[in-house]
Amino acid sequence: MLVKLLNWLGIAACVVLIISCFLPWTFHADINQTFTGYYSYLNKYGRPGKFLTIFASLVLIFMLLPKVWAKRANLFICAFTIAYAIKTFTLFSSCYNNYCPQKLFGLYLMLGCTVVMLIASAFPNMKLVDKKTVSQG
């Protein structure tokens, strides 16, 4: 029961991660700009929303596939995604020139979704069949 719930939470976290890339992440009052996963002033922080969207889409596909290799690959991709999300969180929320940007809800949502995705991928919803009992019976 709990594993099935975690699977659905992981799928929902993938969708919410993609949505969170379009939400405001930080507000920089010194330049009066709001940064998202796809926009930063003069593209100084890049576009991490692209990579996070690709990773979330892959994780979503692998969560739906009932193959063992997909579940193993999913765990690796989720670990890579959470590492990239931590790097992105640090990059967007760190201070510069004695100025600290205001962290907004989208940045926390992005980080939280990657944690939920990793937990869901660690407990995949998959039924394994014992080959000995199948061949005997």
N, C-alpha and C positions, 0 to 999 in steps of 0.2 A: 504494500500500500504506500509506504513512505517513498520507495524507489520510483513508483509511478508518478507520485506527486512531484518528486525532484525532477523527473524528466520533463513534466509540463512546465515547472518553474524555469528550467533551463531553456526551454523553447521560448517562453515568454521573455526571459532575460535577453535572448538574442535579438528579439524584435525591439525591445525597449532600448537596447544598446544602439541599434541603428537609428532609432528616433532621437536618442540623447545626443547624437552627433550633430543634429540640426538645432538643438536647444542652446541658449547662451551658456557659456562656460565661465567666462571671466569678464569683468567690466574694468576698463582702464580709464580712470578719470583724467589722467594727464593728457591723453589724446582723445578723450570722449568717444571711445570705441568699445563695442561689445564683441568679444571673440567667441567663435563657435568651433566645432570640430572641422569645419570646412573654410573658416575665414579667420585670418589674423592680419593685422595691419601690415601692409607691404609683404605679406606672406613670410614674416620673420620666423614664425613657429611652424611653418609648413601646414599641411592638411592631414592631420592624423585621423580625421574622420573617414578618409578613403580606406586606409588600412584596417581600421576598426570595423568598418562596414563589410569589407571583404572577409575578415576573420569571423565576424558574427554570422555571415551567410554560410561559410564553410562549416562552422560548428552546428548551425541549424540543420544543414543537409546531413551531416554525419550523425546527429542525434536521431534523425528520422530513419536512417539506414539500419536494418537489422543484421549487420555484419560485424564480426569481431574486430577485423582490421579497422573498420570505421570508428569503433569505440576507442581503440588504442590511439589512432591518429587524432581523434577528438580531444583526448586528454593532453596530448602534446600541443595541439593548436591552442587549447584553452590556457595552458601554462604560458605559452608564448604571448597570448593576448593579454593576460594579466600583467606580465612583465612590461609589455608595451604600454599598457594603461597606466601603470605606476610611473613610468618614465614620462608619459604625456602629462599626468597630473602634476608631477614635480616641475616640469617645464612651464606649464601654463600658470601655476600658482606661485612660482618663486618670485622673489622681490628683485628689482633692478633699480639702480640709481636712487637709492633710498626711497623707493616707491613700491608698495605692495598692492597688486590688483585685488579687486573684490571678487572672491570666489562665489560663483552662482550654482544653482541647483543642478544644472546639466553636468557639471564636472564631477560632482559627487555621485550622480546617477550613473555616469559612465563607469566609474570605478566600482560601484556596487554591483552593477550588472556583470562585470567580468568575474567578480568573486562568486556570484551565484552560478555563472556558467561553469566555472572550474569545479565547484562542489557537485553540480549536476553531472558533469562528465566523469567525476571520480566514482559515481554510483550509477552506471548505465542500466537502463531497463531492458534486460535481455535474458531470455530463457535459454539455458544451456542444456543440451541433451546428452546423456551418458551413452556412449557408443556401445558399451558392453551390454546394457539392458536392452537396447534396440536390437542388437544382433541375436540375443538369446530369445527374445520373446516375439 
